């Protein structure tokens, strides 16, 4: 899908008792910085419903998944 090198971040999470203290943002920032040091500027975070969280760091959706089902 991409002509350039691609890096990925995830899955990751912070225990609910430790959330809202900036740890999650720090982890994602560190991961992105590590990839950028390796000259990787296209970073993919696969499936997530935390869009507002990742938007804080400049990420944006580039594709969406839809659930489908059929009762048998």
Predicted model as a PDB file, atoms N, CA, C, CB and O in Angstrom, pLDDT in the B-factor column:
MODEL        1                                                                  
ATOM      1  N   UNK A   1       0.798  -1.205   0.000  1.00 82.00           N  
ATOM      2  CA  UNK A   1       0.000   0.000   0.000  1.00 82.00           C  
ATOM      3  C   UNK A   1       0.841   1.270   0.000  1.00 82.00           C  
ATOM      4  CB  UNK A   1      -0.908  -0.002   1.182  1.00 82.00           C  
ATOM      5  O   UNK A   1       0.348   2.336  -0.370  1.00 82.00           O  
ATOM      6  N   UNK A   2       2.096   1.174   0.407  1.00 87.00           N  
ATOM      7  CA  UNK A   2       2.938   2.356   0.547  1.00 87.00           C  
ATOM      8  C   UNK A   2       4.234   2.175  -0.229  1.00 87.00           C  
ATOM      9  CB  UNK A   2       3.236   2.638   2.027  1.00 87.00           C  
ATOM     10  O   UNK A   2       4.797   1.081  -0.265  1.00 87.00           O  
ATOM     11  N   UNK A   3       4.700   3.244  -0.844  1.00 90.00           N  
ATOM     12  CA  UNK A   3       5.971   3.194  -1.559  1.00 90.00           C  
ATOM     13  C   UNK A   3       7.144   3.404  -0.601  1.00 90.00           C  
ATOM     14  CB  UNK A   3       5.998   4.251  -2.674  1.00 90.00           C  
ATOM     15  O   UNK A   3       8.244   2.905  -0.841  1.00 90.00           O  
ATOM     16  N   UNK A   4       6.909   4.138   0.476  1.00 91.00           N  
ATOM     17  CA  UNK A   4       7.963   4.458   1.430  1.00 91.00           C  
ATOM     18  C   UNK A   4       7.951   3.469   2.605  1.00 91.00           C  
ATOM     19  CB  UNK A   4       7.798   5.902   1.941  1.00 91.00           C  
ATOM     20  O   UNK A   4       6.973   2.746   2.794  1.00 91.00           O  
ATOM     21  N   UNK A   5       9.029   3.435   3.390  1.00 93.00           N  
ATOM     22  CA  UNK A   5       9.045   2.584   4.578  1.00 93.00           C  
ATOM     23  C   UNK A   5       7.932   2.977   5.561  1.00 93.00           C  
ATOM     24  CB  UNK A   5      10.415   2.668   5.271  1.00 93.00           C  
ATOM     25  O   UNK A   5       7.625   4.156   5.734  1.00 93.00           O  
ATOM     26  N   UNK A   6       7.346   1.975   6.187  1.00 94.00           N  
ATOM     27  CA  UNK A   6       6.228   2.200   7.104  1.00 94.00           C  
ATOM     28  C   UNK A   6       6.566   1.569   8.448  1.00 94.00           C  
ATOM     29  CB  UNK A   6       4.897   1.613   6.533  1.00 94.00           C  
ATOM     30  O   UNK A   6       7.118   0.470   8.507  1.00 94.00           O  
ATOM     31  N   UNK A   7       6.231   2.273   9.523  1.00 94.00           N  
ATOM     32  CA  UNK A   7       6.383   1.745  10.872  1.00 94.00           C  
ATOM     33  C   UNK A   7       5.036   1.664  11.546  1.00 94.00           C  
ATOM     34  CB  UNK A   7       7.341   2.607  11.695  1.00 94.00           C  
ATOM     35  O   UNK A   7       4.088   2.335  11.136  1.00 94.00           O  
ATOM     36  N   UNK A   8       4.945   0.852  12.571  1.00 91.00           N  
ATOM     37  CA  UNK A   8       3.683   0.693  13.285  1.00 91.00           C  
ATOM     38  C   UNK A   8       3.855   0.876  14.781  1.00 91.00           C  
ATOM     39  CB  UNK A   8       3.088  -0.667  13.000  1.00 91.00           C  
ATOM     40  O   UNK A   8       4.908   0.579  15.345  1.00 91.00           O  
ATOM     41  N   UNK A   9       2.803   1.370  15.410  1.00 88.00           N  
ATOM     42  CA  UNK A   9       2.763   1.512  16.865  1.00 88.00           C  
ATOM     43  C   UNK A   9       1.520   0.792  17.359  1.00 88.00           C  
ATOM     44  CB  UNK A   9       2.760   3.025  17.305  1.00 88.00           C  
ATOM     45  O   UNK A   9       0.413   1.038  16.880  1.00 88.00           O  
ATOM     46  N   UNK A  10       1.712  -0.097  18.317  1.00 78.00           N  
ATOM     47  CA  UNK A  10       0.556  -0.720  18.938  1.00 78.00           C  
ATOM     48  C   UNK A  10       0.613  -2.224  18.855  1.00 78.00           C  
ATOM     49  CB  UNK A  10      -0.707  -0.224  18.300  1.00 78.00           C  
ATOM     50  O   UNK A  10       1.503  -2.765  18.197  1.00 78.00           O  
ATOM     51  N   UNK A  11      -0.283  -2.904  19.483  1.00 79.00           N  
ATOM     52  CA  UNK A  11      -1.244  -2.352  20.432  1.00 79.00           C  
ATOM     53  C   UNK A  11      -0.573  -2.040  21.775  1.00 79.00           C  
ATOM     54  CB  UNK A  11      -2.413  -3.330  20.636  1.00 79.00           C  
ATOM     55  O   UNK A  11       0.374  -2.710  22.187  1.00 79.00           O  
ATOM     56  N   UNK A  12      -1.073  -1.043  22.418  1.00 83.00           N  
ATOM     57  CA  UNK A  12      -0.558  -0.688  23.730  1.00 83.00           C  
ATOM     58  C   UNK A  12      -1.697  -0.136  24.568  1.00 83.00           C  
ATOM     59  CB  UNK A  12       0.598   0.336  23.620  1.00 83.00           C  
ATOM     60  O   UNK A  12      -2.739   0.263  24.049  1.00 83.00           O  
ATOM     61  N   UNK A  13      -1.478  -0.122  25.858  1.00 85.00           N  
ATOM     62  CA  UNK A  13      -2.516   0.384  26.749  1.00 85.00           C  
ATOM     63  C   UNK A  13      -1.952   0.661  28.126  1.00 85.00           C  
ATOM     64  CB  UNK A  13      -3.673  -0.603  26.845  1.00 85.00           C  
ATOM     65  O   UNK A  13      -0.888   0.167  28.501  1.00 85.00           O  
ATOM     66  N   UNK A  14      -2.679   1.450  28.852  1.00 90.00           N  
ATOM     67  CA  UNK A  14      -2.309   1.832  30.207  1.00 90.00           C  
ATOM     68  C   UNK A  14      -3.404   1.357  31.144  1.00 90.00           C  
ATOM     69  CB  UNK A  14      -2.092   3.373  30.329  1.00 90.00           C  
ATOM     70  O   UNK A  14      -4.588   1.545  30.865  1.00 90.00           O  
ATOM     71  N   UNK A  15      -3.023   0.751  32.237  1.00 93.00           N  
ATOM     72  CA  UNK A  15      -3.989   0.303  33.241  1.00 93.00           C  
ATOM     73  C   UNK A  15      -4.933   1.462  33.588  1.00 93.00           C  
ATOM     74  CB  UNK A  15      -3.257  -0.219  34.523  1.00 93.00           C  
ATOM     75  O   UNK A  15      -4.495   2.602  33.746  1.00 93.00           O  
ATOM     76  N   UNK A  16      -6.212   1.165  33.704  1.00 92.00           N  
ATOM     77  CA  UNK A  16      -7.207   2.205  33.976  1.00 92.00           C  
ATOM     78  C   UNK A  16      -6.858   3.053  35.192  1.00 92.00           C  
ATOM     79  CB  UNK A  16      -8.564   1.577  34.177  1.00 92.00           C  
ATOM     80  O   UNK A  16      -7.146   4.250  35.215  1.00 92.00           O  
ATOM     81  N   UNK A  17      -6.245   2.450  36.193  1.00 94.00           N  
ATOM     82  CA  UNK A  17      -5.882   3.195  37.411  1.00 94.00           C  
ATOM     83  C   UNK A  17      -4.768   4.203  37.167  1.00 94.00           C  
ATOM     84  CB  UNK A  17      -5.457   2.232  38.505  1.00 94.00           C  
ATOM     85  O   UNK A  17      -4.576   5.121  37.964  1.00 94.00           O  
ATOM     86  N   UNK A  18      -4.038   4.039  36.080  1.00 92.00           N  
ATOM     87  CA  UNK A  18      -2.906   4.912  35.778  1.00 92.00           C  
ATOM     88  C   UNK A  18      -3.175   5.861  34.610  1.00 92.00           C  
ATOM     89  CB  UNK A  18      -1.689   4.077  35.476  1.00 92.00           C  
ATOM     90  O   UNK A  18      -2.311   6.655  34.239  1.00 92.00           O  
ATOM     91  N   UNK A  19      -4.372   5.778  34.036  1.00 90.00           N  
ATOM     92  CA  UNK A  19      -4.694   6.637  32.900  1.00 90.00           C  
ATOM     93  C   UNK A  19      -4.865   8.087  33.340  1.00 90.00           C  
ATOM     94  CB  UNK A  19      -5.963   6.145  32.204  1.00 90.00           C  
ATOM     95  O   UNK A  19      -4.998   8.382  34.528  1.00 90.00           O  
ATOM     96  N   UNK A  20      -4.859   8.972  32.366  1.00 91.00           N  
ATOM     97  CA  UNK A  20      -5.037  10.421  32.571  1.00 91.00           C  
ATOM     98  C   UNK A  20      -3.834  11.064  33.255  1.00 91.00           C  
ATOM     99  CB  UNK A  20      -6.290  10.683  33.400  1.00 91.00           C  
ATOM    100  O   UNK A  20      -3.964  12.127  33.862  1.00 91.00           O  
ATOM    101  N   UNK A  21      -2.667  10.432  33.166  1.00 94.00           N  
ATOM    102  CA  UNK A  21      -1.457  10.999  33.762  1.00 94.00           C  
ATOM    103  C   UNK A  21      -0.387  11.288  32.703  1.00 94.00           C  
ATOM    104  CB  UNK A  21      -0.898  10.047  34.822  1.00 94.00           C  
ATOM    105  O   UNK A  21       0.728  11.695  33.031  1.00 94.00           O  
ATOM    106  N   UNK A  22      -0.740  11.074  31.435  1.00 93.00           N  
ATOM    107  CA  UNK A  22       0.194  11.375  30.351  1.00 93.00           C  
ATOM    108  C   UNK A  22       1.095  10.234  29.931  1.00 93.00           C  
ATOM    109  CB  UNK A  22       1.033  12.504  30.742  1.00 93.00           C  
ATOM    110  O   UNK A  22       1.910  10.391  29.022  1.00 93.00           O  
ATOM    111  N   UNK A  23       0.961   9.073  30.585  1.00 94.00           N  
ATOM    112  CA  UNK A  23       1.827   7.938  30.236  1.00 94.00           C  
ATOM    113  C   UNK A  23       1.595   7.451  28.798  1.00 94.00           C  
ATOM    114  CB  UNK A  23       1.593   6.783  31.214  1.00 94.00           C  
ATOM    115  O   UNK A  23       2.544   7.172  28.065  1.00 94.00           O  
ATOM    116  N   UNK A  24       0.335   7.355  28.415  1.00 91.00           N  
ATOM    117  CA  UNK A  24       0.015   6.865  27.071  1.00 91.00           C  
ATOM    118  C   UNK A  24       0.579   7.763  25.990  1.00 91.00           C  
ATOM    119  CB  UNK A  24      -1.484   6.743  26.897  1.00 91.00           C  
ATOM    120  O   UNK A  24       1.189   7.290  25.032  1.00 91.00           O  
ATOM    121  N   UNK A  25       0.372   9.071  26.148  1.00 92.00           N  
ATOM    122  CA  UNK A  25       0.925  10.014  25.174  1.00 92.00           C  
ATOM    123  C   UNK A  25       2.445   9.910  25.124  1.00 92.00           C  
ATOM    124  CB  UNK A  25       0.503  11.453  25.517  1.00 92.00           C  
ATOM    125  O   UNK A  25       3.034   9.956  24.044  1.00 92.00           O  
ATOM    126  N   UNK A  26       3.077   9.770  26.276  1.00 94.00           N  
ATOM    127  CA  UNK A  26       4.537   9.667  26.324  1.00 94.00           C  
ATOM    128  C   UNK A  26       5.030   8.420  25.593  1.00 94.00           C  
ATOM    129  CB  UNK A  26       5.021   9.646  27.778  1.00 94.00           C  
ATOM    130  O   UNK A  26       6.035   8.469  24.883  1.00 94.00           O  
ATOM    131  N   UNK A  27       4.326   7.306  25.766  1.00 92.00           N  
ATOM    132  CA  UNK A  27       4.725   6.064  25.089  1.00 92.00           C  
ATOM    133  C   UNK A  27       4.599   6.206  23.581  1.00 92.00           C  
ATOM    134  CB  UNK A  27       3.874   4.881  25.579  1.00 92.00           C  
ATOM    135  O   UNK A  27       5.501   5.808  22.845  1.00 92.00           O  
ATOM    136  N   UNK A  28       3.495   6.766  23.115  1.00 92.00           N  
ATOM    137  CA  UNK A  28       3.298   6.932  21.670  1.00 92.00           C  
ATOM    138  C   UNK A  28       4.316   7.927  21.107  1.00 92.00           C  
ATOM    139  CB  UNK A  28       1.853   7.410  21.365  1.00 92.00           C  
ATOM    140  O   UNK A  28       4.869   7.705  20.030  1.00 92.00           O  
ATOM    141  N   UNK A  29       4.564   9.019  21.828  1.00 94.00           N  
ATOM    142  CA  UNK A  29       5.580   9.985  21.382  1.00 94.00           C  
ATOM    143  C   UNK A  29       6.954   9.323  21.280  1.00 94.00           C  
ATOM    144  CB  UNK A  29       5.644  11.188  22.350  1.00 94.00           C  
ATOM    145  O   UNK A  29       7.686   9.558  20.319  1.00 94.00           O  
ATOM    146  N   UNK A  30       7.301   8.508  22.254  1.00 94.00           N  
ATOM    147  CA  UNK A  30       8.596   7.826  22.230  1.00 94.00           C  
ATOM    148  C   UNK A  30       8.675   6.858  21.052  1.00 94.00           C  
ATOM    149  CB  UNK A  30       8.835   7.074  23.552  1.00 94.00           C  
ATOM    150  O   UNK A  30       9.701   6.784  20.377  1.00 94.00           O  
ATOM    151  N   UNK A  31       7.608   6.124  20.806  1.00 93.00           N  
ATOM    152  CA  UNK A  31       7.581   5.202  19.664  1.00 93.00           C  
ATOM    153  C   UNK A  31       7.725   5.931  18.341  1.00 93.00           C  
ATOM    154  CB  UNK A  31       6.292   4.400  19.665  1.00 93.00           C  
ATOM    155  O   UNK A  31       8.478   5.501  17.467  1.00 93.00           O  
ATOM    156  N   UNK A  32       7.006   7.033  18.193  1.00 93.00           N  
ATOM    157  CA  UNK A  32       7.086   7.822  16.963  1.00 93.00           C  
ATOM    158  C   UNK A  32       8.496   8.400  16.791  1.00 93.00           C  
ATOM    159  CB  UNK A  32       6.034   8.959  16.978  1.00 93.00           C  
ATOM    160  O   UNK A  32       9.035   8.391  15.684  1.00 93.00           O  
ATOM    161  N   UNK A  33       9.093   8.899  17.871  1.00 95.00           N  
ATOM    162  CA  UNK A  33      10.445   9.452  17.802  1.00 95.00           C  
ATOM    163  C   UNK A  33      11.455   8.376  17.390  1.00 95.00           C  
ATOM    164  CB  UNK A  33      10.843  10.063  19.158  1.00 95.00           C  
ATOM    165  O   UNK A  33      12.356   8.640  16.594  1.00 95.00           O  
ATOM    166  N   UNK A  34      11.305   7.169  17.932  1.00 95.00           N  
ATOM    167  CA  UNK A  34      12.184   6.056  17.582  1.00 95.00           C  
ATOM    168  C   UNK A  34      12.091   5.755  16.085  1.00 95.00           C  
ATOM    169  CB  UNK A  34      11.825   4.801  18.407  1.00 95.00           C  
ATOM    170  O   UNK A  34      13.111   5.581  15.418  1.00 95.00           O  
ATOM    171  N   UNK A  35      10.858   5.695  15.561  1.00 95.00           N  
ATOM    172  CA  UNK A  35      10.680   5.418  14.134  1.00 95.00           C  
ATOM    173  C   UNK A  35      11.253   6.545  13.283  1.00 95.00           C  
ATOM    174  CB  UNK A  35       9.195   5.216  13.808  1.00 95.00           C  
ATOM    175  O   UNK A  35      11.894   6.289  12.263  1.00 95.00           O  
ATOM    176  N   UNK A  36      11.028   7.781  13.693  1.00 94.00           N  
ATOM    177  CA  UNK A  36      11.532   8.910  12.912  1.00 94.00           C  
ATOM    178  C   UNK A  36      13.056   8.954  12.908  1.00 94.00           C  
ATOM    179  CB  UNK A  36      10.976  10.221  13.461  1.00 94.00           C  
ATOM    180  O   UNK A  36      13.655   9.373  11.917  1.00 94.00           O  
ATOM    181  N   UNK A  37      13.694   8.528  13.999  1.00 96.00           N  
ATOM    182  CA  UNK A  37      15.160   8.424  14.012  1.00 96.00           C  
ATOM    183  C   UNK A  37      15.651   7.434  12.972  1.00 96.00           C  
ATOM    184  CB  UNK A  37      15.656   8.009  15.398  1.00 96.00           C  
ATOM    185  O   UNK A  37      16.771   7.543  12.474  1.00 96.00           O  
ATOM    186  N   UNK A  38      14.813   6.479  12.655  1.00 95.00           N  
ATOM    187  CA  UNK A  38      15.153   5.465  11.646  1.00 95.00           C  
ATOM    188  C   UNK A  38      14.682   5.881  10.260  1.00 95.00           C  
ATOM    189  CB  UNK A  38      14.536   4.113  12.018  1.00 95.00           C  
ATOM    190  O   UNK A  38      14.601   5.050   9.355  1.00 95.00           O  
ATOM    191  N   UNK A  39      14.371   7.170  10.087  1.00 94.00           N  
ATOM    192  CA  UNK A  39      13.892   7.737   8.820  1.00 94.00           C  
ATOM    193  C   UNK A  39      12.564   7.141   8.350  1.00 94.00           C  
ATOM    194  CB  UNK A  39      14.934   7.530   7.749  1.00 94.00           C  
ATOM    195  O   UNK A  39      12.325   7.016   7.149  1.00 94.00           O  
ATOM    196  N   UNK A  40      11.724   6.783   9.277  1.00 94.00           N  
ATOM    197  CA  UNK A  40      10.388   6.283   8.950  1.00 94.00           C  
ATOM    198  C   UNK A  40       9.386   7.371   9.334  1.00 94.00           C  
ATOM    199  CB  UNK A  40      10.075   4.920   9.696  1.00 94.00           C  
ATOM    200  O   UNK A  40       9.164   7.655  10.511  1.00 94.00           O  
ATOM    201  N   UNK A  41       8.795   7.964   8.314  1.00 90.00           N  
ATOM    202  CA  UNK A  41       7.868   9.069   8.541  1.00 90.00           C  
ATOM    203  C   UNK A  41       6.403   8.666   8.395  1.00 90.00           C  
ATOM    204  CB  UNK A  41       8.175  10.186   7.589  1.00 90.00           C  
ATOM    205  O   UNK A  41       5.515   9.413   8.806  1.00 90.00           O  
ATOM    206  N   UNK A  42       6.146   7.512   7.823  1.00 93.00           N  
ATOM    207  CA  UNK A  42       4.776   7.007   7.718  1.00 93.00           C  
ATOM    208  C   UNK A  42       4.571   5.992   8.829  1.00 93.00           C  
ATOM    209  CB  UNK A  42       4.499   6.369   6.309  1.00 93.00           C  
ATOM    210  O   UNK A  42       5.180   4.923   8.837  1.00 93.00           O  
ATOM    211  N   UNK A  43       3.703   6.346   9.763  1.00 94.00           N  
ATOM    212  CA  UNK A  43       3.461   5.506  10.942  1.00 94.00           C  
ATOM    213  C   UNK A  43       2.002   5.095  10.951  1.00 94.00           C  
ATOM    214  CB  UNK A  43       3.835   6.254  12.263  1.00 94.00           C  
ATOM    215  O   UNK A  43       1.108   5.935  10.841  1.00 94.00           O  
ATOM    216  N   UNK A  44       1.766   3.804  11.082  1.00 92.00           N  
ATOM    217  CA  UNK A  44       0.404   3.265  11.087  1.00 92.00           C  
ATOM    218  C   UNK A  44       0.073   2.762  12.483  1.00 92.00           C  
ATOM    219  CB  UNK A  44       0.248   2.124  10.040  1.00 92.00           C  
ATOM    220  O   UNK A  44       0.855   2.040  13.101  1.00 92.00           O  
ATOM    221  N   UNK A  45      -1.074   3.146  12.961  1.00 89.00           N  
ATOM    222  CA  UNK A  45      -1.636   2.589  14.191  1.00 89.00           C  
ATOM    223  C   UNK A  45      -2.857   1.820  13.733  1.00 89.00           C  
ATOM    224  CB  UNK A  45      -1.994   3.713  15.282  1.00 89.00           C  
ATOM    225  O   UNK A  45      -3.853   2.409  13.313  1.00 89.00           O  
ATOM    226  N   UNK A  46      -2.777   0.509  13.814  1.00 83.00           N  
ATOM    227  CA  UNK A  46      -3.897  -0.296  13.314  1.00 83.00           C  
ATOM    228  C   UNK A  46      -5.115  -0.056  14.184  1.00 83.00           C  
ATOM    229  CB  UNK A  46      -3.537  -1.806  13.289  1.00 83.00           C  
ATOM    230  O   UNK A  46      -5.107   0.844  15.024  1.00 83.00           O  
ATOM    231  N   UNK A  47      -6.115  -0.810  14.004  1.00 83.00           N  
ATOM    232  CA  UNK A  47      -7.435  -0.609  14.582  1.00 83.00           C  
ATOM    233  C   UNK A  47      -7.412   0.038  15.965  1.00 83.00           C  
ATOM    234  CB  UNK A  47      -8.143  -1.916  14.663  1.00 83.00           C  
ATOM    235  O   UNK A  47      -6.720  -0.425  16.872  1.00 83.00           O  
ATOM    236  N   UNK A  48      -8.182   1.117  16.108  1.00 85.00           N  
ATOM    237  CA  UNK A  48      -8.361   1.763  17.405  1.00 85.00           C  
ATOM    238  C   UNK A  48      -9.660   2.556  17.389  1.00 85.00           C  
ATOM    239  CB  UNK A  48      -7.155   2.684  17.743  1.00 85.00           C  
ATOM    240  O   UNK A  48     -10.117   3.007  16.338  1.00 85.00           O  
ATOM    241  N   UNK A  49     -10.234   2.715  18.545  1.00 85.00           N  
ATOM    242  CA  UNK A  49     -11.398   3.596  18.669  1.00 85.00           C  
ATOM    243  C   UNK A  49     -11.022   4.848  19.464  1.00 85.00           C  
ATOM    244  CB  UNK A  49     -12.579   2.853  19.352  1.00 85.00           C  
ATOM    245  O   UNK A  49     -11.898   5.614  19.865  1.00 85.00           O  
ATOM    246  N   UNK A  50      -9.740   5.054  19.689  1.00 87.00           N  
ATOM    247  CA  UNK A  50      -9.250   6.190  20.466  1.00 87.00           C  
ATOM    248  C   UNK A  50      -8.793   7.328  19.549  1.00 87.00           C  
ATOM    249  CB  UNK A  50      -8.097   5.751  21.382  1.00 87.00           C  
ATOM    250  O   UNK A  50      -7.667   7.814  19.661  1.00 87.00           O  
ATOM    251  N   UNK A  51      -9.675   7.741  18.650  1.00 90.00           N  
ATOM    252  CA  UNK A  51      -9.303   8.735  17.650  1.00 90.00           C  
ATOM    253  C   UNK A  51      -8.871  10.053  18.278  1.00 90.00           C  
ATOM    254  CB  UNK A  51     -10.458   8.976  16.706  1.00 90.00           C  
ATOM    255  O   UNK A  51      -7.871  10.632  17.853  1.00 90.00           O  
ATOM    256  N   UNK A  52      -9.597  10.542  19.277  1.00 92.00           N  
ATOM    257  CA  UNK A  52      -9.246  11.836  19.872  1.00 92.00           C  
ATOM    258  C   UNK A  52      -7.894  11.763  20.587  1.00 92.00           C  
ATOM    259  CB  UNK A  52     -10.343  12.288  20.859  1.00 92.00           C  
ATOM    260  O   UNK A  52      -7.151  12.744  20.613  1.00 92.00           O  
ATOM    261  N   UNK A  53      -7.576  10.605  21.164  1.00 90.00           N  
ATOM    262  CA  UNK A  53      -6.273  10.422  21.818  1.00 90.00           C  
ATOM    263  C   UNK A  53      -5.144  10.583  20.799  1.00 90.00           C  
ATOM    264  CB  UNK A  53      -6.191   9.027  22.499  1.00 90.00           C  
ATOM    265  O   UNK A  53      -4.216  11.362  21.015  1.00 90.00           O  
ATOM    266  N   UNK A  54      -5.223   9.850  19.694  1.00 91.00           N  
ATOM    267  CA  UNK A  54      -4.152   9.882  18.707  1.00 91.00           C  
ATOM    268  C   UNK A  54      -4.115  11.205  17.943  1.00 91.00           C  
ATOM    269  CB  UNK A  54      -4.311   8.729  17.735  1.00 91.00           C  
ATOM    270  O   UNK A  54      -3.050  11.612  17.478  1.00 91.00           O  
ATOM    271  N   UNK A  55      -5.247  11.879  17.805  1.00 94.00           N  
ATOM    272  CA  UNK A  55      -5.253  13.187  17.144  1.00 94.00           C  
ATOM    273  C   UNK A  55      -4.431  14.204  17.919  1.00 94.00           C  
ATOM    274  CB  UNK A  55      -6.684  13.693  16.981  1.00 94.00           C  
ATOM    275  O   UNK A  55      -3.906  15.146  17.326  1.00 94.00           O  
ATOM    276  N   UNK A  56      -4.309  14.034  19.234  1.00 92.00           N  
ATOM    277  CA  UNK A  56      -3.482  14.942  20.044  1.00 92.00           C  
ATOM    278  C   UNK A  56      -2.035  14.953  19.559  1.00 92.00           C  
ATOM    279  CB  UNK A  56      -3.534  14.535  21.525  1.00 92.00           C  
ATOM    280  O   UNK A  56      -1.321  15.937  19.747  1.00 92.00           O  
ATOM    281  N   UNK A  57      -1.609  13.865  18.939  1.00 91.00           N  
ATOM    282  CA  UNK A  57      -0.236  13.740  18.450  1.00 91.00           C  
ATOM    283  C   UNK A  57      -0.141  13.902  16.937  1.00 91.00           C  
ATOM    284  CB  UNK A  57       0.336  12.397  18.854  1.00 91.00           C  
ATOM    285  O   UNK A  57       0.907  13.640  16.346  1.00 91.00           O  
ATOM    286  N   UNK A  58      -1.239  14.336  16.308  1.00 92.00           N  
ATOM    287  CA  UNK A  58      -1.213  14.605  14.878  1.00 92.00           C  
ATOM    288  C   UNK A  58      -1.577  13.438  13.986  1.00 92.00           C  
ATOM    289  CB  UNK A  58       0.111  15.073  14.509  1.00 92.00           C  
ATOM    290  O   UNK A  58      -1.509  13.560  12.763  1.00 92.00           O  
ATOM    291  N   UNK A  59      -1.962  12.305  14.563  1.00 93.00           N  
ATOM    292  CA  UNK A  59      -2.397  11.169  13.750  1.00 93.00           C  
ATOM    293  C   UNK A  59      -3.827  11.400  13.262  1.00 93.00           C  
ATOM    294  CB  UNK A  59      -2.302   9.845  14.557  1.00 93.00           C  
ATOM    295  O   UNK A  59      -4.603  12.112  13.900  1.00 93.00           O  
ATOM    296  N   UNK A  60      -4.158  10.798  12.142  1.00 92.00           N  
ATOM    297  CA  UNK A  60      -5.522  10.891  11.617  1.00 92.00           C  
ATOM    298  C   UNK A  60      -5.876   9.580  10.918  1.00 92.00           C  
ATOM    299  CB  UNK A  60      -5.666  12.101  10.636  1.00 92.00           C  
ATOM    300  O   UNK A  60      -4.990   8.871  10.440  1.00 92.00           O  
ATOM    301  N   UNK A  61      -7.167   9.258  10.857  1.00 91.00           N  
ATOM    302  CA  UNK A  61      -7.580   8.008  10.192  1.00 91.00           C  
ATOM    303  C   UNK A  61      -7.277   8.054   8.699  1.00 91.00           C  
ATOM    304  CB  UNK A  61      -9.082   7.751  10.412  1.00 91.00           C  
ATOM    305  O   UNK A  61      -7.443   9.085   8.048  1.00 91.00           O  
ATOM    306  N   UNK A  62      -6.833   6.926   8.172  1.00 88.00           N  
ATOM    307  CA  UNK A  62      -6.620   6.831   6.731  1.00 88.00           C  
ATOM    308  C   UNK A  62      -7.458   5.714   6.124  1.00 88.00           C  
ATOM    309  CB  UNK A  62      -5.142   6.601   6.425  1.00 88.00           C  
ATOM    310  O   UNK A  62      -7.614   5.646   4.905  1.00 88.00           O  
ATOM    311  N   UNK A  63      -7.997   4.838   6.966  1.00 87.00           N  
ATOM    312  CA  UNK A  63      -8.982   3.869   6.496  1.00 87.00           C  
ATOM    313  C   UNK A  63      -9.816   3.431   7.681  1.00 87.00           C  
ATOM    314  CB  UNK A  63      -8.302   2.647   5.808  1.00 87.00           C  
ATOM    315  O   UNK A  63      -9.405   3.581   8.832  1.00 87.00           O  
ATOM    316  N   UNK A  64     -10.979   2.893   7.400  1.00 85.00           N  
ATOM    317  CA  UNK A  64     -11.919   2.508   8.451  1.00 85.00           C  
ATOM    318  C   UNK A  64     -12.304   1.041   8.260  1.00 85.00           C  
ATOM    319  CB  UNK A  64     -13.187   3.422   8.433  1.00 85.00           C  
ATOM    320  O   UNK A  64     -12.297   0.516   7.147  1.00 85.00           O  
ATOM    321  N   UNK A  65     -12.636   0.402   9.369  1.00 85.00           N  
ATOM    322  CA  UNK A  65     -13.145  -0.966   9.337  1.00 85.00           C  
ATOM    323  C   UNK A  65     -14.636  -0.929   9.644  1.00 85.00           C  
ATOM    324  CB  UNK A  65     -12.383  -1.881  10.352  1.00 85.00           C  
ATOM    325  O   UNK A  65     -15.114  -0.056  10.368  1.00 85.00           O  
ATOM    326  N   UNK A  66     -15.342  -1.864   9.095  1.00 87.00           N  
ATOM    327  CA  UNK A  66     -16.773  -2.018   9.408  1.00 87.00           C  
ATOM    328  C   UNK A  66     -17.014  -3.462   9.836  1.00 87.00           C  
ATOM    329  CB  UNK A  66     -17.680  -1.637   8.171  1.00 87.00           C  
ATOM    330  O   UNK A  66     -16.439  -4.397   9.280  1.00 87.00           O  
ATOM    331  N   UNK A  67     -17.871  -3.619  10.830  1.00 87.00           N  
ATOM    332  CA  UNK A  67     -18.251  -4.965  11.259  1.00 87.00           C  
ATOM    333  C   UNK A  67     -19.462  -5.416  10.470  1.00 87.00           C  
ATOM    334  CB  UNK A  67     -18.543  -5.008  12.779  1.00 87.00           C  
ATOM    335  O   UNK A  67     -20.413  -4.659  10.275  1.00 87.00           O  
ATOM    336  N   UNK A  68     -19.417  -6.621  10.033  1.00 91.00           N  
ATOM    337  CA  UNK A  68     -20.542  -7.219   9.348  1.00 91.00           C  
ATOM    338  C   UNK A  68     -20.832  -8.560   9.994  1.00 91.00           C  
ATOM    339  CB  UNK A  68     -20.265  -7.374   7.834  1.00 91.00           C  
ATOM    340  O   UNK A  68     -19.932  -9.217  10.515  1.00 91.00           O  
ATOM    341  N   UNK A  69     -22.060  -8.949   9.957  1.00 93.00           N  
ATOM    342  CA  UNK A  69     -22.421 -10.240  10.512  1.00 93.00           C  
ATOM    343  C   UNK A  69     -23.645 -10.801   9.822  1.00 93.00           C  
ATOM    344  CB  UNK A  69     -22.664 -10.129  12.004  1.00 93.00           C  
ATOM    345  O   UNK A  69     -24.380 -10.085   9.142  1.00 93.00           O  
ATOM    346  N   UNK A  70     -23.850 -12.078  10.006  1.00 93.00           N  
ATOM    347  CA  UNK A  70     -25.000 -12.744   9.417  1.00 93.00           C  
ATOM    348  C   UNK A  70     -25.437 -13.838  10.366  1.00 93.00           C  
ATOM    349  CB  UNK A  70     -24.672 -13.318   8.005  1.00 93.00           C  
ATOM    350  O   UNK A  70     -24.640 -14.690  10.758  1.00 93.00           O  
ATOM    351  N   UNK A  71     -26.686 -13.813  10.730  1.00 93.00           N  
ATOM    352  CA  UNK A  71     -27.203 -14.885  11.566  1.00 93.00           C  
ATOM    353  C   UNK A  71     -27.487 -16.115  10.714  1.00 93.00           C  
ATOM    354  CB  UNK A  71     -28.474 -14.434  12.311  1.00 93.00           C  
ATOM    355  O   UNK A  71     -28.040 -16.012   9.618  1.00 93.00           O  
ATOM    356  N   UNK A  72     -27.111 -17.253  11.221  1.00 91.00           N  
ATOM    357  CA  UNK A  72     -27.286 -18.493  10.471  1.00 91.00           C  
ATOM    358  C   UNK A  72     -28.328 -19.347  11.160  1.00 91.00           C  
ATOM    359  CB  UNK A  72     -25.951 -19.261  10.338  1.00 91.00           C  
ATOM    360  O   UNK A  72     -28.633 -20.445  10.693  1.00 91.00           O  
TER     361      UNK A  72                                                      
ENDMDL                                                                          
END                                                                             
